[in-house]
Each structure stands twice: as C-alpha cells, then as structure tokens.
Amino acid sequence: MGRFKERWLDQQDRRRRATCLGDLTQAGVGVFCWCNRCGHSAEAATQMLISQLGPDFPVPEVGARMRCSACGSKDVSTRPAWPSRGQTARHH
Ligand SMILES: [Zn+2]
C-alpha cells in the first residue's frame, strides 16, 4: 500500500508546486512572458488572464495559450514576475 500512497503524495506535491494565477493576484504580481523565437518579453496583467483562464490555471501553462505580439510565434514561455527572486521562499 505504501507505494500507491507515495505516488499519490508525489502528484499532490507536484500540483502544489505549480504557481497558479490566483496565487499571483494575492501577491499582486504579474505574469512575465517571453518569446523563445525573437526574445520579445512583456508582463501580462494577472487579472486579465484570470478572466480568461480562471484562478486555478498554472502559470507555466499560460504560455501555451499566448502568442508573441512581435513576431506571432506561439513559442512563448511564462513565469510569475516576482519582484525579487529567491527572497520570498516562505513555507506554509
Ligand atoms: Zn516573438
């Protein structure tokens, strides 16, 4: 039985690690997006994305729904636009 539970916990853990759009609104943080083809980058308003995708949408997957406004490529990556990386490591 141990093995099944470990696997389940692992899935829960992985799901918890992905930052969702709802987490960013609480922190007042936008979504940083950049194009892998031309290097264009922009910060999207989290509130706007939530109205389209919902608060439970994982931030790393937002890029798959976006298109670069500069070159039209769909190869866009996204991450939370934390103001200072690494300093807000807070555990619940
Ligand atoms: Zn581009």
PDB file of the backbone (N, CA, C, O) and the ligand in Angstrom, with CONECT records:
HET     ZN  A 101       1
ATOM      1  N   MET A   1       0.828  -1.207   0.000  1.00  0.00           N
ATOM      2  CA  MET A   1       0.000   0.000   0.000  1.00  0.00           C
ATOM      3  C   MET A   1       0.860   1.253   0.000  1.00  0.00           C
ATOM      4  O   MET A   1       0.455   2.314  -0.477  1.00  0.00           O
ATOM      5  N   GLY A   2       2.064   1.097   0.552  1.00  0.00           N
ATOM      6  CA  GLY A   2       2.946   2.249   0.680  1.00  0.00           C
ATOM      7  C   GLY A   2       3.268   2.894  -0.645  1.00  0.00           C
ATOM      8  O   GLY A   2       3.334   4.118  -0.759  1.00  0.00           O
ATOM      9  N   ARG A   3       3.465   2.070  -1.634  1.00  0.00           N
ATOM     10  CA  ARG A   3       3.888   2.590  -2.920  1.00  0.00           C
ATOM     11  C   ARG A   3       2.811   3.476  -3.564  1.00  0.00           C
ATOM     12  O   ARG A   3       3.095   4.533  -4.128  1.00  0.00           O
ATOM     13  N   PHE A   4       1.578   3.003  -3.457  1.00  0.00           N
ATOM     14  CA  PHE A   4       0.490   3.782  -4.051  1.00  0.00           C
ATOM     15  C   PHE A   4       0.380   5.161  -3.384  1.00  0.00           C
ATOM     16  O   PHE A   4       0.191   6.182  -4.045  1.00  0.00           O
ATOM     17  N   LYS A   5       0.502   5.151  -2.069  1.00  0.00           N
ATOM     18  CA  LYS A   5       0.343   6.407  -1.351  1.00  0.00           C
ATOM     19  C   LYS A   5       1.489   7.378  -1.674  1.00  0.00           C
ATOM     20  O   LYS A   5       1.286   8.585  -1.810  1.00  0.00           O
ATOM     21  N   GLU A   6       2.680   6.820  -1.791  1.00  0.00           N
ATOM     22  CA  GLU A   6       3.811   7.684  -2.131  1.00  0.00           C
ATOM     23  C   GLU A   6       3.600   8.368  -3.476  1.00  0.00           C
ATOM     24  O   GLU A   6       3.902   9.548  -3.657  1.00  0.00           O
ATOM     25  N   ARG A   7       3.077   7.595  -4.398  1.00  0.00           N
ATOM     26  CA  ARG A   7       2.861   8.138  -5.729  1.00  0.00           C
ATOM     27  C   ARG A   7       1.796   9.223  -5.701  1.00  0.00           C
ATOM     28  O   ARG A   7       1.905  10.248  -6.375  1.00  0.00           O
ATOM     29  N   TRP A   8       0.777   8.973  -4.913  1.00  0.00           N
ATOM     30  CA  TRP A   8      -0.302   9.946  -4.794  1.00  0.00           C
ATOM     31  C   TRP A   8       0.218  11.233  -4.176  1.00  0.00           C
ATOM     32  O   TRP A   8      -0.103  12.331  -4.633  1.00  0.00           O
ATOM     33  N   LEU A   9       1.025  11.086  -3.132  1.00  0.00           N
ATOM     34  CA  LEU A   9       1.584  12.258  -2.470  1.00  0.00           C
ATOM     35  C   LEU A   9       2.482  13.042  -3.424  1.00  0.00           C
ATOM     36  O   LEU A   9       2.491  14.273  -3.429  1.00  0.00           O
ATOM     37  N   ASP A  10       3.225  12.304  -4.220  1.00  0.00           N
ATOM     38  CA  ASP A  10       4.110  12.939  -5.175  1.00  0.00           C
ATOM     39  C   ASP A  10       3.323  13.788  -6.164  1.00  0.00           C
ATOM     40  O   ASP A  10       3.738  14.891  -6.522  1.00  0.00           O
ATOM     41  N   GLN A  11       2.192  13.266  -6.599  1.00  0.00           N
ATOM     42  CA  GLN A  11       1.350  14.016  -7.538  1.00  0.00           C
ATOM     43  C   GLN A  11       0.790  15.269  -6.875  1.00  0.00           C
ATOM     44  O   GLN A  11       0.753  16.345  -7.472  1.00  0.00           O
ATOM     45  N   GLN A  12       0.354  15.104  -5.627  1.00  0.00           N
ATOM     46  CA  GLN A  12      -0.185  16.251  -4.904  1.00  0.00           C
ATOM     47  C   GLN A  12       0.879  17.329  -4.759  1.00  0.00           C
ATOM     48  O   GLN A  12       0.620  18.520  -4.935  1.00  0.00           O
ATOM     49  N   ASP A  13       2.075  16.879  -4.435  1.00  0.00           N
ATOM     50  CA  ASP A  13       3.177  17.795  -4.219  1.00  0.00           C
ATOM     51  C   ASP A  13       3.498  18.568  -5.492  1.00  0.00           C
ATOM     52  O   ASP A  13       3.717  19.779  -5.469  1.00  0.00           O
ATOM     53  N   ARG A  14       3.519  17.850  -6.581  1.00  0.00           N
ATOM     54  CA  ARG A  14       3.851  18.477  -7.857  1.00  0.00           C
ATOM     55  C   ARG A  14       2.796  19.510  -8.229  1.00  0.00           C
ATOM     56  O   ARG A  14       3.104  20.582  -8.751  1.00  0.00           O
ATOM     57  N   ARG A  15       1.550  19.160  -7.949  1.00  0.00           N
ATOM     58  CA  ARG A  15       0.467  20.074  -8.286  1.00  0.00           C
ATOM     59  C   ARG A  15       0.557  21.339  -7.434  1.00  0.00           C
ATOM     60  O   ARG A  15       0.266  22.445  -7.890  1.00  0.00           O
ATOM     61  N   ARG A  16       0.968  21.136  -6.184  1.00  0.00           N
ATOM     62  CA  ARG A  16       1.034  22.264  -5.276  1.00  0.00           C
ATOM     63  C   ARG A  16       2.171  23.213  -5.647  1.00  0.00           C
ATOM     64  O   ARG A  16       2.099  24.415  -5.391  1.00  0.00           O
ATOM     65  N   ARG A  17       3.215  22.659  -6.250  1.00  0.00           N
ATOM     66  CA  ARG A  17       4.387  23.475  -6.560  1.00  0.00           C
ATOM     67  C   ARG A  17       4.129  24.458  -7.698  1.00  0.00           C
ATOM     68  O   ARG A  17       4.726  25.533  -7.744  1.00  0.00           O
ATOM     69  N   ALA A  18       3.244  24.087  -8.608  1.00  0.00           N
ATOM     70  CA  ALA A  18       2.960  24.976  -9.726  1.00  0.00           C
ATOM     71  C   ALA A  18       2.170  26.179  -9.226  1.00  0.00           C
ATOM     72  O   ALA A  18       1.099  26.036  -8.637  1.00  0.00           O
ATOM     73  N   THR A  19       2.707  27.346  -9.466  1.00  0.00           N
ATOM     74  CA  THR A  19       2.021  28.559  -9.058  1.00  0.00           C
ATOM     75  C   THR A  19       0.851  28.816  -9.988  1.00  0.00           C
ATOM     76  O   THR A  19       0.996  28.778 -11.209  1.00  0.00           O
ATOM     77  N   CYS A  20      -0.310  29.079  -9.405  1.00  0.00           N
ATOM     78  CA  CYS A  20      -1.489  29.352 -10.219  1.00  0.00           C
ATOM     79  C   CYS A  20      -1.750  30.859 -10.278  1.00  0.00           C
ATOM     80  O   CYS A  20      -1.233  31.640  -9.480  1.00  0.00           O
ATOM     81  N   LEU A  21      -2.567  31.224 -11.251  1.00  0.00           N
ATOM     82  CA  LEU A  21      -2.855  32.645 -11.448  1.00  0.00           C
ATOM     83  C   LEU A  21      -3.452  33.278 -10.192  1.00  0.00           C
ATOM     84  O   LEU A  21      -3.169  34.434  -9.877  1.00  0.00           O
ATOM     85  N   GLY A  22      -4.278  32.516  -9.478  1.00  0.00           N
ATOM     86  CA  GLY A  22      -4.894  33.035  -8.259  1.00  0.00           C
ATOM     87  C   GLY A  22      -3.863  33.420  -7.206  1.00  0.00           C
ATOM     88  O   GLY A  22      -4.051  34.383  -6.464  1.00  0.00           O
ATOM     89  N   ASP A  23      -2.756  32.649  -7.147  1.00  0.00           N
ATOM     90  CA  ASP A  23      -1.697  32.964  -6.175  1.00  0.00           C
ATOM     91  C   ASP A  23      -1.075  34.321  -6.469  1.00  0.00           C
ATOM     92  O   ASP A  23      -0.698  35.056  -5.557  1.00  0.00           O
ATOM     93  N   LEU A  24      -0.973  34.640  -7.750  1.00  0.00           N
ATOM     94  CA  LEU A  24      -0.317  35.884  -8.135  1.00  0.00           C
ATOM     95  C   LEU A  24      -1.165  37.113  -7.812  1.00  0.00           C
ATOM     96  O   LEU A  24      -0.638  38.161  -7.436  1.00  0.00           O
ATOM     97  N   THR A  25      -2.475  36.974  -7.961  1.00  0.00           N
ATOM     98  CA  THR A  25      -3.312  38.138  -7.621  1.00  0.00           C
ATOM     99  C   THR A  25      -3.171  38.466  -6.158  1.00  0.00           C
ATOM    100  O   THR A  25      -3.106  39.635  -5.776  1.00  0.00           O
ATOM    101  N   GLN A  26      -3.123  37.421  -5.325  1.00  0.00           N
ATOM    102  CA  GLN A  26      -2.982  37.655  -3.887  1.00  0.00           C
ATOM    103  C   GLN A  26      -1.682  38.373  -3.585  1.00  0.00           C
ATOM    104  O   GLN A  26      -1.622  39.218  -2.692  1.00  0.00           O
ATOM    105  N   ALA A  27      -0.644  38.036  -4.330  1.00  0.00           N
ATOM    106  CA  ALA A  27       0.661  38.648  -4.112  1.00  0.00           C
ATOM    107  C   ALA A  27       0.809  39.958  -4.889  1.00  0.00           C
ATOM    108  O   ALA A  27       1.791  40.679  -4.712  1.00  0.00           O
ATOM    109  N   GLY A  28      -0.173  40.267  -5.756  1.00  0.00           N
ATOM    110  CA  GLY A  28      -0.091  41.486  -6.550  1.00  0.00           C
ATOM    111  C   GLY A  28       1.006  41.433  -7.595  1.00  0.00           C
ATOM    112  O   GLY A  28       1.653  42.440  -7.883  1.00  0.00           O
ATOM    113  N   VAL A  29       1.214  40.248  -8.162  1.00  0.00           N
ATOM    114  CA  VAL A  29       2.315  40.030  -9.099  1.00  0.00           C
ATOM    115  C   VAL A  29       1.765  39.713 -10.491  1.00  0.00           C
ATOM    116  O   VAL A  29       0.748  39.032 -10.615  1.00  0.00           O
ATOM    117  N   GLY A  30       2.419  40.193 -11.515  1.00  0.00           N
ATOM    118  CA  GLY A  30       2.009  39.929 -12.888  1.00  0.00           C
ATOM    119  C   GLY A  30       2.644  38.667 -13.433  1.00  0.00           C
ATOM    120  O   GLY A  30       3.364  37.967 -12.721  1.00  0.00           O
ATOM    121  N   VAL A  31       2.376  38.375 -14.702  1.00  0.00           N
ATOM    122  CA  VAL A  31       2.965  37.197 -15.355  1.00  0.00           C
ATOM    123  C   VAL A  31       3.968  37.672 -16.403  1.00  0.00           C
ATOM    124  O   VAL A  31       3.628  38.397 -17.338  1.00  0.00           O
ATOM    125  N   PHE A  32       5.210  37.241 -16.216  1.00  0.00           N
ATOM    126  CA  PHE A  32       6.259  37.629 -17.164  1.00  0.00           C
ATOM    127  C   PHE A  32       6.269  36.637 -18.319  1.00  0.00           C
ATOM    128  O   PHE A  32       6.376  35.430 -18.097  1.00  0.00           O
ATOM    129  N   CYS A  33       6.157  37.133 -19.552  1.00  0.00           N
ATOM    130  CA  CYS A  33       6.137  36.258 -20.721  1.00  0.00           C
ATOM    131  C   CYS A  33       7.243  36.664 -21.678  1.00  0.00           C
ATOM    132  O   CYS A  33       7.538  37.846 -21.852  1.00  0.00           O
ATOM    133  N   TRP A  34       7.841  35.667 -22.288  1.00  0.00           N
ATOM    134  CA  TRP A  34       8.833  35.991 -23.306  1.00  0.00           C
ATOM    135  C   TRP A  34       8.744  35.011 -24.459  1.00  0.00           C
ATOM    136  O   TRP A  34       8.323  33.865 -24.299  1.00  0.00           O
ATOM    137  N   CYS A  35       9.147  35.485 -25.617  1.00  0.00           N
ATOM    138  CA  CYS A  35       9.073  34.691 -26.833  1.00  0.00           C
ATOM    139  C   CYS A  35      10.396  33.963 -27.042  1.00  0.00           C
ATOM    140  O   CYS A  35      11.461  34.580 -26.998  1.00  0.00           O
ATOM    141  N   ASN A  36      10.333  32.653 -27.270  1.00  0.00           N
ATOM    142  CA  ASN A  36      11.548  31.866 -27.475  1.00  0.00           C
ATOM    143  C   ASN A  36      12.123  32.048 -28.873  1.00  0.00           C
ATOM    144  O   ASN A  36      13.256  31.652 -29.146  1.00  0.00           O
ATOM    145  N   ARG A  37      11.341  32.642 -29.741  1.00  0.00           N
ATOM    146  CA  ARG A  37      11.831  32.806 -31.102  1.00  0.00           C
ATOM    147  C   ARG A  37      12.552  34.132 -31.300  1.00  0.00           C
ATOM    148  O   ARG A  37      13.662  34.159 -31.832  1.00  0.00           O
ATOM    149  N   CYS A  38      11.931  35.237 -30.877  1.00  0.00           N
ATOM    150  CA  CYS A  38      12.547  36.543 -31.126  1.00  0.00           C
ATOM    151  C   CYS A  38      13.038  37.233 -29.860  1.00  0.00           C
ATOM    152  O   CYS A  38      13.707  38.264 -29.938  1.00  0.00           O
ATOM    153  N   GLY A  39      12.710  36.673 -28.686  1.00  0.00           N
ATOM    154  CA  GLY A  39      13.210  37.245 -27.451  1.00  0.00           C
ATOM    155  C   GLY A  39      12.369  38.391 -26.908  1.00  0.00           C
ATOM    156  O   GLY A  39      12.720  38.990 -25.892  1.00  0.00           O
ATOM    157  N   HIS A  40      11.265  38.699 -27.574  1.00  0.00           N
ATOM    158  CA  HIS A  40      10.369  39.745 -27.089  1.00  0.00           C
ATOM    159  C   HIS A  40       9.801  39.348 -25.730  1.00  0.00           C
ATOM    160  O   HIS A  40       9.425  38.193 -25.529  1.00  0.00           O
ATOM    161  N   SER A  41       9.737  40.292 -24.802  1.00  0.00           N
ATOM    162  CA  SER A  41       9.181  39.963 -23.493  1.00  0.00           C
ATOM    163  C   SER A  41       8.206  41.039 -23.042  1.00  0.00           C
ATOM    164  O   SER A  41       8.301  42.196 -23.453  1.00  0.00           O
ATOM    165  N   ALA A  42       7.273  40.642 -22.195  1.00  0.00           N
ATOM    166  CA  ALA A  42       6.264  41.565 -21.695  1.00  0.00           C
ATOM    167  C   ALA A  42       5.707  41.029 -20.389  1.00  0.00           C
ATOM    168  O   ALA A  42       5.825  39.842 -20.082  1.00  0.00           O
ATOM    169  N   GLU A  43       5.105  41.918 -19.633  1.00  0.00           N
ATOM    170  CA  GLU A  43       4.450  41.473 -18.412  1.00  0.00           C
ATOM    171  C   GLU A  43       2.947  41.606 -18.593  1.00  0.00           C
ATOM    172  O   GLU A  43       2.433  42.690 -18.872  1.00  0.00           O
ATOM    173  N   ALA A  44       2.252  40.487 -18.429  1.00  0.00           N
ATOM    174  CA  ALA A  44       0.803  40.488 -18.606  1.00  0.00           C
ATOM    175  C   ALA A  44       0.118  40.716 -17.260  1.00  0.00           C
ATOM    176  O   ALA A  44       0.621  40.297 -16.217  1.00  0.00           O
ATOM    177  N   ALA A  45      -1.035  41.384 -17.297  1.00  0.00           N
ATOM    178  CA  ALA A  45      -1.798  41.618 -16.081  1.00  0.00           C
ATOM    179  C   ALA A  45      -2.484  40.319 -15.652  1.00  0.00           C
ATOM    180  O   ALA A  45      -3.242  39.717 -16.413  1.00  0.00           O
ATOM    181  N   THR A  46      -2.201  39.907 -14.423  1.00  0.00           N
ATOM    182  CA  THR A  46      -2.756  38.645 -13.923  1.00  0.00           C
ATOM    183  C   THR A  46      -4.288  38.645 -13.959  1.00  0.00           C
ATOM    184  O   THR A  46      -4.917  37.650 -14.320  1.00  0.00           O
ATOM    185  N   GLN A  47      -4.866  39.775 -13.579  1.00  0.00           N
ATOM    186  CA  GLN A  47      -6.323  39.863 -13.527  1.00  0.00           C
ATOM    187  C   GLN A  47      -6.964  39.580 -14.884  1.00  0.00           C
ATOM    188  O   GLN A  47      -8.010  38.938 -14.979  1.00  0.00           O
ATOM    189  N   MET A  48      -6.307  40.078 -15.926  1.00  0.00           N
ATOM    190  CA  MET A  48      -6.824  39.861 -17.269  1.00  0.00           C
ATOM    191  C   MET A  48      -6.768  38.377 -17.641  1.00  0.00           C
ATOM    192  O   MET A  48      -7.697  37.842 -18.246  1.00  0.00           O
ATOM    193  N   LEU A  49      -5.659  37.719 -17.268  1.00  0.00           N
ATOM    194  CA  LEU A  49      -5.513  36.297 -17.575  1.00  0.00           C
ATOM    195  C   LEU A  49      -6.523  35.459 -16.803  1.00  0.00           C
ATOM    196  O   LEU A  49      -7.048  34.473 -17.321  1.00  0.00           O
ATOM    197  N   ILE A  50      -6.792  35.855 -15.568  1.00  0.00           N
ATOM    198  CA  ILE A  50      -7.759  35.114 -14.756  1.00  0.00           C
ATOM    199  C   ILE A  50      -9.155  35.193 -15.364  1.00  0.00           C
ATOM    200  O   ILE A  50      -9.913  34.224 -15.329  1.00  0.00           O
ATOM    201  N   SER A  51      -9.479  36.336 -15.912  1.00  0.00           N
ATOM    202  CA  SER A  51     -10.808  36.470 -16.505  1.00  0.00           C
ATOM    203  C   SER A  51     -10.959  35.569 -17.726  1.00  0.00           C
ATOM    204  O   SER A  51     -12.071  35.217 -18.119  1.00  0.00           O
ATOM    205  N   GLN A  52      -9.811  35.196 -18.327  1.00  0.00           N
ATOM    206  CA  GLN A  52      -9.865  34.310 -19.495  1.00  0.00           C
ATOM    207  C   GLN A  52      -9.674  32.844 -19.128  1.00  0.00           C
ATOM    208  O   GLN A  52     -10.337  31.968 -19.683  1.00  0.00           O
ATOM    209  N   LEU A  53      -8.760  32.579 -18.186  1.00  0.00           N
ATOM    210  CA  LEU A  53      -8.358  31.197 -17.916  1.00  0.00           C
ATOM    211  C   LEU A  53      -8.794  30.686 -16.553  1.00  0.00           C
ATOM    212  O   LEU A  53      -8.823  29.475 -16.333  1.00  0.00           O
ATOM    213  N   GLY A  54      -9.135  31.583 -15.635  1.00  0.00           N
ATOM    214  CA  GLY A  54      -9.538  31.171 -14.296  1.00  0.00           C
ATOM    215  C   GLY A  54      -8.379  31.194 -13.321  1.00  0.00           C
ATOM    216  O   GLY A  54      -7.222  31.089 -13.728  1.00  0.00           O
ATOM    217  N   PRO A  55      -8.683  31.332 -12.016  1.00  0.00           N
ATOM    218  CA  PRO A  55      -7.641  31.479 -10.998  1.00  0.00           C
ATOM    219  C   PRO A  55      -6.825  30.216 -10.748  1.00  0.00           C
ATOM    220  O   PRO A  55      -5.726  30.298 -10.200  1.00  0.00           O
ATOM    221  N   ASP A  56      -7.342  29.043 -11.140  1.00  0.00           N
ATOM    222  CA  ASP A  56      -6.622  27.795 -10.872  1.00  0.00           C
ATOM    223  C   ASP A  56      -5.697  27.390 -12.005  1.00  0.00           C
ATOM    224  O   ASP A  56      -5.117  26.304 -11.971  1.00  0.00           O
ATOM    225  N   PHE A  57      -5.549  28.240 -13.004  1.00  0.00           N
ATOM    226  CA  PHE A  57      -4.710  27.900 -14.148  1.00  0.00           C
ATOM    227  C   PHE A  57      -3.235  28.051 -13.778  1.00  0.00           C
ATOM    228  O   PHE A  57      -2.830  29.107 -13.291  1.00  0.00           O
ATOM    229  N   PRO A  58      -2.414  26.997 -14.003  1.00  0.00           N
ATOM    230  CA  PRO A  58      -0.994  27.073 -13.646  1.00  0.00           C
ATOM    231  C   PRO A  58      -0.233  28.063 -14.523  1.00  0.00           C
ATOM    232  O   PRO A  58      -0.374  28.063 -15.746  1.00  0.00           O
ATOM    233  N   VAL A  59       0.567  28.897 -13.886  1.00  0.00           N
ATOM    234  CA  VAL A  59       1.298  29.946 -14.608  1.00  0.00           C
ATOM    235  C   VAL A  59       2.199  29.410 -15.739  1.00  0.00           C
ATOM    236  O   VAL A  59       2.213  29.991 -16.824  1.00  0.00           O
ATOM    237  N   PRO A  60       2.950  28.315 -15.511  1.00  0.00           N
ATOM    238  CA  PRO A  60       3.825  27.845 -16.603  1.00  0.00           C
ATOM    239  C   PRO A  60       3.066  27.416 -17.858  1.00  0.00           C
ATOM    240  O   PRO A  60       3.652  27.325 -18.937  1.00  0.00           O
ATOM    241  N   GLU A  61       1.756  27.149 -17.720  1.00  0.00           N
ATOM    242  CA  GLU A  61       0.988  26.712 -18.884  1.00  0.00           C
ATOM    243  C   GLU A  61       0.306  27.859 -19.613  1.00  0.00           C
ATOM    244  O   GLU A  61      -0.301  27.663 -20.665  1.00  0.00           O
ATOM    245  N   VAL A  62       0.409  29.043 -19.055  1.00  0.00           N
ATOM    246  CA  VAL A  62      -0.207  30.202 -19.699  1.00  0.00           C
ATOM    247  C   VAL A  62       0.424  30.461 -21.062  1.00  0.00           C
ATOM    248  O   VAL A  62      -0.255  30.852 -22.012  1.00  0.00           O
ATOM    249  N   GLY A  63       1.732  30.235 -21.143  1.00  0.00           N
ATOM    250  CA  GLY A  63       2.458  30.488 -22.378  1.00  0.00           C
ATOM    251  C   GLY A  63       1.907  29.729 -23.567  1.00  0.00           C
ATOM    252  O   GLY A  63       1.954  30.209 -24.700  1.00  0.00           O
ATOM    253  N   ALA A  64       1.376  28.520 -23.299  1.00  0.00           N
ATOM    254  CA  ALA A  64       0.824  27.702 -24.378  1.00  0.00           C
ATOM    255  C   ALA A  64      -0.414  28.351 -24.997  1.00  0.00           C
ATOM    256  O   ALA A  64      -0.797  28.019 -26.119  1.00  0.00           O
ATOM    257  N   ARG A  65      -1.035  29.272 -24.269  1.00  0.00           N
ATOM    258  CA  ARG A  65      -2.238  29.944 -24.767  1.00  0.00           C
ATOM    259  C   ARG A  65      -1.918  31.292 -25.380  1.00  0.00           C
ATOM    260  O   ARG A  65      -2.807  31.985 -25.876  1.00  0.00           O
ATOM    261  N   MET A  66      -0.650  31.663 -25.346  1.00  0.00           N
ATOM    262  CA  MET A  66      -0.298  33.002 -25.796  1.00  0.00           C
ATOM    263  C   MET A  66       0.392  32.998 -27.146  1.00  0.00           C
ATOM    264  O   MET A  66       0.879  31.975 -27.626  1.00  0.00           O
ATOM    265  N   ARG A  67       0.414  34.175 -27.734  1.00  0.00           N
ATOM    266  CA  ARG A  67       1.112  34.352 -28.992  1.00  0.00           C
ATOM    267  C   ARG A  67       1.940  35.626 -28.888  1.00  0.00           C
ATOM    268  O   ARG A  67       1.489  36.629 -28.336  1.00  0.00           O
ATOM    269  N   CYS A  68       3.151  35.574 -29.423  1.00  0.00           N
ATOM    270  CA  CYS A  68       4.036  36.729 -29.346  1.00  0.00           C
ATOM    271  C   CYS A  68       3.451  37.891 -30.146  1.00  0.00           C
ATOM    272  O   CYS A  68       3.067  37.735 -31.305  1.00  0.00           O
ATOM    273  N   SER A  69       3.390  39.066 -29.501  1.00  0.00           N
ATOM    274  CA  SER A  69       2.809  40.225 -30.186  1.00  0.00           C
ATOM    275  C   SER A  69       3.793  40.828 -31.180  1.00  0.00           C
ATOM    276  O   SER A  69       3.407  41.644 -32.017  1.00  0.00           O
ATOM    277  N   ALA A  70       5.062  40.430 -31.094  1.00  0.00           N
ATOM    278  CA  ALA A  70       6.068  40.988 -32.003  1.00  0.00           C
ATOM    279  C   ALA A  70       6.212  40.162 -33.285  1.00  0.00           C
ATOM    280  O   ALA A  70       6.228  40.723 -34.380  1.00  0.00           O
ATOM    281  N   CYS A  71       6.316  38.829 -33.157  1.00  0.00           N
ATOM    282  CA  CYS A  71       6.566  38.014 -34.349  1.00  0.00           C
ATOM    283  C   CYS A  71       5.458  37.006 -34.629  1.00  0.00           C
ATOM    284  O   CYS A  71       5.478  36.340 -35.665  1.00  0.00           O
ATOM    285  N   GLY A  72       4.492  36.885 -33.719  1.00  0.00           N
ATOM    286  CA  GLY A  72       3.372  35.978 -33.964  1.00  0.00           C
ATOM    287  C   GLY A  72       3.647  34.532 -33.610  1.00  0.00           C
ATOM    288  O   GLY A  72       2.797  33.672 -33.842  1.00  0.00           O
ATOM    289  N   SER A  73       4.825  34.239 -33.048  1.00  0.00           N
ATOM    290  CA  SER A  73       5.162  32.873 -32.681  1.00  0.00           C
ATOM    291  C   SER A  73       4.326  32.408 -31.493  1.00  0.00           C
ATOM    292  O   SER A  73       3.949  33.206 -30.634  1.00  0.00           O
ATOM    293  N   LYS A  74       4.042  31.112 -31.457  1.00  0.00           N
ATOM    294  CA  LYS A  74       3.307  30.573 -30.320  1.00  0.00           C
ATOM    295  C   LYS A  74       4.249  29.923 -29.317  1.00  0.00           C
ATOM    296  O   LYS A  74       3.814  29.311 -28.341  1.00  0.00           O
ATOM    297  N   ASP A  75       5.542  30.067 -29.573  1.00  0.00           N
ATOM    298  CA  ASP A  75       6.551  29.501 -28.680  1.00  0.00           C
ATOM    299  C   ASP A  75       6.850  30.505 -27.566  1.00  0.00           C
ATOM    300  O   ASP A  75       7.903  31.143 -27.550  1.00  0.00           O
ATOM    301  N   VAL A  76       5.908  30.629 -26.644  1.00  0.00           N
ATOM    302  CA  VAL A  76       6.002  31.630 -25.587  1.00  0.00           C
ATOM    303  C   VAL A  76       6.109  30.943 -24.226  1.00  0.00           C
ATOM    304  O   VAL A  76       5.380  29.992 -23.946  1.00  0.00           O
ATOM    305  N   SER A  77       7.016  31.426 -23.391  1.00  0.00           N
ATOM    306  CA  SER A  77       7.165  30.891 -22.043  1.00  0.00           C
ATOM    307  C   SER A  77       6.674  31.903 -21.025  1.00  0.00           C
ATOM    308  O   SER A  77       6.717  33.109 -21.265  1.00  0.00           O
ATOM    309  N   THR A  78       6.208  31.409 -19.894  1.00  0.00           N
ATOM    310  CA  THR A  78       5.689  32.311 -18.866  1.00  0.00           C
ATOM    311  C   THR A  78       6.179  31.889 -17.492  1.00  0.00           C
ATOM    312  O   THR A  78       6.400  30.708 -17.227  1.00  0.00           O
ATOM    313  N   ARG A  79       6.341  32.870 -16.634  1.00  0.00           N
ATOM    314  CA  ARG A  79       6.651  32.595 -15.235  1.00  0.00           C
ATOM    315  C   ARG A  79       6.144  33.762 -14.403  1.00  0.00           C
ATOM    316  O   ARG A  79       5.939  34.859 -14.922  1.00  0.00           O
ATOM    317  N   PRO A  80       5.940  33.523 -13.095  1.00  0.00           N
ATOM    318  CA  PRO A  80       5.490  34.636 -12.246  1.00  0.00           C
ATOM    319  C   PRO A  80       6.536  35.736 -12.222  1.00  0.00           C
ATOM    320  O   PRO A  80       7.730  35.454 -12.124  1.00  0.00           O
ATOM    321  N   ALA A  81       6.102  36.985 -12.312  1.00  0.00           N
ATOM    322  CA  ALA A  81       7.036  38.115 -12.332  1.00  0.00           C
ATOM    323  C   ALA A  81       7.320  38.577 -10.915  1.00  0.00           C
ATOM    324  O   ALA A  81       7.038  39.718 -10.547  1.00  0.00           O
ATOM    325  N   TRP A  82       7.884  37.671 -10.129  1.00  0.00           N
ATOM    326  CA  TRP A  82       8.232  38.038  -8.752  1.00  0.00           C
ATOM    327  C   TRP A  82       9.217  39.190  -8.772  1.00  0.00           C
ATOM    328  O   TRP A  82      10.167  39.170  -9.555  1.00  0.00           O
ATOM    329  N   PRO A  83       9.015  40.195  -7.931  1.00  0.00           N
ATOM    330  CA  PRO A  83       9.916  41.361  -7.915  1.00  0.00           C
ATOM    331  C   PRO A  83      11.342  40.987  -7.529  1.00  0.00           C
ATOM    332  O   PRO A  83      12.286  41.491  -8.137  1.00  0.00           O
ATOM    333  N   SER A  84      11.523  40.129  -6.550  1.00  0.00           N
ATOM    334  CA  SER A  84      12.877  39.689  -6.181  1.00  0.00           C
ATOM    335  C   SER A  84      12.857  38.178  -6.043  1.00  0.00           C
ATOM    336  O   SER A  84      12.196  37.627  -5.162  1.00  0.00           O
ATOM    337  N   ARG A  85      13.582  37.525  -6.916  1.00  0.00           N
ATOM    338  CA  ARG A  85      13.552  36.059  -6.930  1.00  0.00           C
ATOM    339  C   ARG A  85      14.374  35.488  -5.782  1.00  0.00           C
ATOM    340  O   ARG A  85      15.468  35.968  -5.486  1.00  0.00           O
ATOM    341  N   GLY A  86      13.836  34.469  -5.149  1.00  0.00           N
ATOM    342  CA  GLY A  86      14.586  33.755  -4.140  1.00  0.00           C
ATOM    343  C   GLY A  86      14.431  34.304  -2.728  1.00  0.00           C
ATOM    344  O   GLY A  86      14.783  33.636  -1.756  1.00  0.00           O
ATOM    345  N   GLN A  87      13.906  35.515  -2.612  1.00  0.00           N
ATOM    346  CA  GLN A  87      13.794  36.093  -1.271  1.00  0.00           C
ATOM    347  C   GLN A  87      12.445  35.829  -0.631  1.00  0.00           C
ATOM    348  O   GLN A  87      12.268  36.069   0.563  1.00  0.00           O
ATOM    349  N   THR A  88      11.502  35.341  -1.402  1.00  0.00           N
ATOM    350  CA  THR A  88      10.176  35.123  -0.833  1.00  0.00           C
ATOM    351  C   THR A  88       9.898  33.637  -0.651  1.00  0.00           C
ATOM    352  O   THR A  88       8.769  33.189  -0.849  1.00  0.00           O
ATOM    353  N   ALA A  89      10.916  32.874  -0.278  1.00  0.00           N
ATOM    354  CA  ALA A  89      10.723  31.443  -0.050  1.00  0.00           C
ATOM    355  C   ALA A  89      10.068  31.236   1.307  1.00  0.00           C
ATOM    356  O   ALA A  89      10.738  31.092   2.329  1.00  0.00           O
ATOM    357  N   ARG A  90       8.772  31.226   1.290  1.00  0.00           N
ATOM    358  CA  ARG A  90       8.026  31.068   2.534  1.00  0.00           C
ATOM    359  C   ARG A  90       7.198  29.812   2.478  1.00  0.00           C
ATOM    360  O   ARG A  90       6.483  29.582   1.503  1.00  0.00           O
ATOM    361  N   HIS A  91       7.283  28.997   3.504  1.00  0.00           N
ATOM    362  CA  HIS A  91       6.542  27.744   3.506  1.00  0.00           C
ATOM    363  C   HIS A  91       5.369  27.828   4.474  1.00  0.00           C
ATOM    364  O   HIS A  91       5.438  28.469   5.523  1.00  0.00           O
ATOM    365  N   HIS A  92       4.304  27.166   4.087  1.00  0.00           N
ATOM    366  CA  HIS A  92       3.121  27.177   4.950  1.00  0.00           C
ATOM    367  C   HIS A  92       3.166  26.043   5.947  1.00  0.00           C
ATOM    368  O   HIS A  92       2.251  25.895   6.756  1.00  0.00           O
TER     369      HIS A  92
HETATM  370 ZN    ZN A 101       8.395  36.761 -30.943  1.00  0.00          ZN2+
END
